[in-house]
Amino acid sequence: MTETTPQSVTAELERARDDYLAVSRGAHLYASPGDHEEAERRAWERLELALAAAHRVEQQTAGSA
């Protein structure tokens, strides 16, 4: 099981954001526009999941304070 700490969630959010930006800016690195669109969609979904996890941790932290 993966430990979920505020630090690990923040680190995942930063990685997901950086990955999304790299994919978004790197369209020229893909074999076709369709390949780039698929990679960008997957990166965006990962970023959304990371944002949701960060929001949940933020709410839990605020609730326990």
DONUTI-850540 format. One record per residue: residue in three letters; x negated, y negated, z of N, C-alpha, C, O in turn. Coordinates in nm, 2 decimals, always signed. Example, Ala and Ser with C-alpha at 12.3 -4.5 7.8 and 13.67 -1.06 7.14 Angstrom:
<lumnus>
[lumnu ALA [-1.32 +0.57 +0.78] [-1.23 +0.45 +0.78] [-1.32 +0.33 +0.78] [-1.42 +0.33 +0.85]],
[lumnu SER [-1.28 +0.22 +0.71] [-1.37 +0.11 +0.71] [-1.29 +0.00 +0.79] [-1.34 -0.11 +0.80]],
</lumnus>
This chain:
<lumnus>
[lumnu MET [-0.08 +0.12 +0.00] [+0.00 +0.00 +0.00] [-0.09 -0.12 +0.00] [-0.19 -0.13 +0.07]],
[lumnu THR [-0.05 -0.23 -0.07] [-0.13 -0.35 -0.08] [-0.09 -0.44 +0.03] [+0.03 -0.46 +0.05]],
[lumnu GLU [-0.18 -0.50 +0.09] [-0.16 -0.60 +0.20] [-0.11 -0.73 +0.14] [-0.17 -0.78 +0.04]],
[lumnu THR [+0.00 -0.78 +0.19] [+0.05 -0.91 +0.14] [+0.02 -1.02 +0.25] [+0.09 -1.03 +0.35]],
[lumnu THR [-0.08 -1.09 +0.23] [-0.11 -1.21 +0.32] [-0.10 -1.33 +0.24] [-0.10 -1.33 +0.12]],
[lumnu PRO [-0.08 -1.45 +0.31] [-0.07 -1.57 +0.23] [-0.19 -1.59 +0.14] [-0.18 -1.65 +0.03]],
[lumnu GLN [-0.31 -1.55 +0.19] [-0.43 -1.57 +0.11] [-0.43 -1.48 -0.02] [-0.47 -1.53 -0.12]],
[lumnu SER [-0.38 -1.36 +0.00] [-0.38 -1.27 -0.12] [-0.27 -1.32 -0.22] [-0.29 -1.31 -0.34]],
[lumnu VAL [-0.16 -1.37 -0.17] [-0.06 -1.42 -0.26] [-0.11 -1.55 -0.33] [-0.08 -1.56 -0.45]],
[lumnu THR [-0.18 -1.63 -0.26] [-0.23 -1.75 -0.32] [-0.34 -1.72 -0.42] [-0.34 -1.78 -0.53]],
[lumnu ALA [-0.42 -1.62 -0.39] [-0.52 -1.58 -0.49] [-0.46 -1.52 -0.62] [-0.50 -1.54 -0.73]],
[lumnu GLU [-0.35 -1.44 -0.60] [-0.28 -1.38 -0.71] [-0.22 -1.49 -0.80] [-0.22 -1.48 -0.92]],
[lumnu LEU [-0.16 -1.59 -0.73] [-0.10 -1.70 -0.80] [-0.20 -1.77 -0.88] [-0.17 -1.81 -1.00]],
[lumnu GLU [-0.32 -1.80 -0.83] [-0.42 -1.87 -0.90] [-0.47 -1.79 -1.02] [-0.49 -1.84 -1.13]],
[lumnu ARG [-0.49 -1.66 -1.00] [-0.53 -1.57 -1.11] [-0.42 -1.57 -1.22] [-0.46 -1.57 -1.34]],
[lumnu ALA [-0.30 -1.55 -1.18] [-0.19 -1.55 -1.28] [-0.18 -1.68 -1.36] [-0.16 -1.68 -1.48]],
[lumnu ARG [-0.20 -1.79 -1.29] [-0.19 -1.92 -1.36] [-0.31 -1.94 -1.45] [-0.29 -1.98 -1.57]],
[lumnu ASP [-0.43 -1.90 -1.41] [-0.55 -1.91 -1.49] [-0.53 -1.82 -1.61] [-0.57 -1.85 -1.73]],
[lumnu ASP [-0.48 -1.70 -1.59] [-0.46 -1.60 -1.70] [-0.36 -1.65 -1.80] [-0.39 -1.65 -1.93]],
[lumnu TYR [-0.25 -1.71 -1.75] [-0.15 -1.76 -1.85] [-0.21 -1.88 -1.93] [-0.19 -1.88 -2.05]],
[lumnu LEU [-0.28 -1.97 -1.87] [-0.34 -2.08 -1.94] [-0.44 -2.03 -2.04] [-0.45 -2.08 -2.15]],
[lumnu ALA [-0.52 -1.93 -2.01] [-0.62 -1.87 -2.10] [-0.55 -1.81 -2.22] [-0.59 -1.83 -2.34]],
[lumnu VAL [-0.44 -1.74 -2.20] [-0.37 -1.68 -2.31] [-0.30 -1.79 -2.39] [-0.31 -1.78 -2.52]],
[lumnu SER [-0.24 -1.88 -2.33] [-0.17 -1.99 -2.40] [-0.27 -2.07 -2.49] [-0.23 -2.10 -2.60]],
[lumnu ARG [-0.38 -2.09 -2.44] [-0.48 -2.17 -2.52] [-0.56 -2.09 -2.62] [-0.62 -2.14 -2.71]],
[lumnu GLY [-0.55 -1.96 -2.61] [-0.63 -1.87 -2.69] [-0.56 -1.80 -2.80] [-0.59 -1.69 -2.84]],
[lumnu ALA [-0.46 -1.87 -2.86] [-0.39 -1.81 -2.97] [-0.48 -1.76 -3.08] [-0.45 -1.66 -3.15]],
[lumnu HIS [-0.58 -1.83 -3.11] [-0.67 -1.80 -3.22] [-0.75 -1.66 -3.20] [-0.81 -1.61 -3.29]],
[lumnu LEU [-0.74 -1.61 -3.07] [-0.81 -1.49 -3.04] [-0.73 -1.36 -3.07] [-0.78 -1.25 -3.07]],
[lumnu TYR [-0.60 -1.38 -3.11] [-0.52 -1.27 -3.13] [-0.51 -1.23 -3.28] [-0.52 -1.32 -3.37]],
[lumnu ALA [-0.48 -1.11 -3.31] [-0.47 -1.06 -3.45] [-0.36 -1.12 -3.52] [-0.36 -1.14 -3.65]],
[lumnu SER [-0.25 -1.15 -3.45] [-0.13 -1.21 -3.52] [-0.06 -1.30 -3.42] [-0.07 -1.29 -3.30]],
[lumnu PRO [+0.03 -1.39 -3.48] [+0.11 -1.47 -3.39] [+0.20 -1.38 -3.30] [+0.22 -1.42 -3.18]],
[lumnu GLY [+0.25 -1.27 -3.35] [+0.33 -1.18 -3.27] [+0.25 -1.12 -3.15] [+0.31 -1.11 -3.04]],
[lumnu ASP [+0.13 -1.09 -3.17] [+0.04 -1.04 -3.06] [+0.02 -1.14 -2.96] [+0.03 -1.11 -2.84]],
[lumnu HIS [+0.00 -1.27 -3.00] [-0.02 -1.38 -2.91] [+0.11 -1.40 -2.83] [+0.11 -1.42 -2.71]],
[lumnu GLU [+0.22 -1.40 -2.90] [+0.35 -1.43 -2.83] [+0.38 -1.32 -2.72] [+0.43 -1.35 -2.61]],
[lumnu GLU [+0.35 -1.19 -2.75] [+0.37 -1.09 -2.66] [+0.28 -1.10 -2.54] [+0.32 -1.09 -2.42]],
[lumnu ALA [+0.15 -1.13 -2.56] [+0.06 -1.15 -2.45] [+0.10 -1.27 -2.36] [+0.09 -1.27 -2.24]],
[lumnu GLU [+0.15 -1.38 -2.43] [+0.19 -1.50 -2.36] [+0.31 -1.47 -2.27] [+0.33 -1.51 -2.16]],
[lumnu ARG [+0.41 -1.39 -2.33] [+0.53 -1.35 -2.25] [+0.49 -1.27 -2.13] [+0.54 -1.29 -2.02]],
[lumnu ARG [+0.40 -1.17 -2.15] [+0.36 -1.09 -2.03] [+0.29 -1.18 -1.92] [+0.31 -1.16 -1.81]],
[lumnu ALA [+0.20 -1.27 -1.97] [+0.13 -1.36 -1.87] [+0.23 -1.45 -1.80] [+0.22 -1.47 -1.68]],
[lumnu TRP [+0.33 -1.50 -1.87] [+0.43 -1.58 -1.81] [+0.51 -1.50 -1.71] [+0.54 -1.56 -1.60]],
[lumnu GLU [+0.55 -1.38 -1.74] [+0.63 -1.30 -1.64] [+0.54 -1.27 -1.52] [+0.60 -1.28 -1.41]],
[lumnu ARG [+0.41 -1.25 -1.54] [+0.33 -1.23 -1.42] [+0.32 -1.36 -1.34] [+0.32 -1.35 -1.21]],
[lumnu LEU [+0.31 -1.47 -1.40] [+0.31 -1.60 -1.33] [+0.44 -1.62 -1.25] [+0.43 -1.67 -1.14]],
[lumnu GLU [+0.55 -1.59 -1.31] [+0.68 -1.60 -1.24] [+0.69 -1.51 -1.12] [+0.73 -1.56 -1.02]],
[lumnu LEU [+0.64 -1.39 -1.13] [+0.64 -1.30 -1.02] [+0.55 -1.35 -0.91] [+0.58 -1.35 -0.79]],
[lumnu ALA [+0.43 -1.40 -0.94] [+0.34 -1.46 -0.84] [+0.40 -1.58 -0.78] [+0.39 -1.60 -0.66]],
[lumnu LEU [+0.47 -1.67 -0.85] [+0.53 -1.78 -0.80] [+0.64 -1.74 -0.70] [+0.66 -1.80 -0.59]],
[lumnu ALA [+0.72 -1.64 -0.73] [+0.83 -1.59 -0.65] [+0.77 -1.54 -0.52] [+0.82 -1.56 -0.41]],
[lumnu ALA [+0.66 -1.46 -0.53] [+0.60 -1.40 -0.41] [+0.54 -1.52 -0.32] [+0.56 -1.51 -0.20]],
[lumnu ALA [+0.49 -1.62 -0.38] [+0.43 -1.73 -0.30] [+0.55 -1.80 -0.23] [+0.53 -1.85 -0.12]],
[lumnu HIS [+0.66 -1.82 -0.30] [+0.78 -1.88 -0.24] [+0.83 -1.80 -0.12] [+0.86 -1.86 -0.02]],
[lumnu ARG [+0.83 -1.67 -0.14] [+0.88 -1.58 -0.03] [+0.79 -1.59 +0.10] [+0.84 -1.61 +0.21]],
[lumnu VAL [+0.66 -1.59 +0.07] [+0.56 -1.60 +0.18] [+0.58 -1.74 +0.25] [+0.57 -1.75 +0.37]],
[lumnu GLU [+0.59 -1.84 +0.17] [+0.61 -1.98 +0.22] [+0.73 -1.98 +0.31] [+0.73 -2.04 +0.42]],
[lumnu GLN [+0.84 -1.92 +0.27] [+0.97 -1.92 +0.35] [+0.95 -1.84 +0.48] [+0.99 -1.88 +0.58]],
[lumnu GLN [+0.88 -1.73 +0.47] [+0.85 -1.65 +0.59] [+0.77 -1.72 +0.69] [+0.79 -1.72 +0.81]],
[lumnu THR [+0.66 -1.79 +0.64] [+0.57 -1.86 +0.72] [+0.65 -1.98 +0.79] [+0.63 -2.00 +0.91]],
[lumnu ALA [+0.73 -2.05 +0.71] [+0.80 -2.16 +0.77] [+0.91 -2.11 +0.87] [+0.93 -2.18 +0.97]],
[lumnu GLY [+0.96 -1.99 +0.85] [+1.06 -1.94 +0.94] [+1.00 -1.89 +1.07] [+1.07 -1.89 +1.17]],
[lumnu SER [+0.88 -1.85 +1.07] [+0.82 -1.80 +1.19] [+0.75 -1.91 +1.27] [+0.69 -1.88 +1.38]],
[lumnu ALA [+0.74 -2.03 +1.22] [+0.67 -2.14 +1.28] [+0.76 -2.21 +1.39] [+0.72 -2.30 +1.45]],
</lumnus>
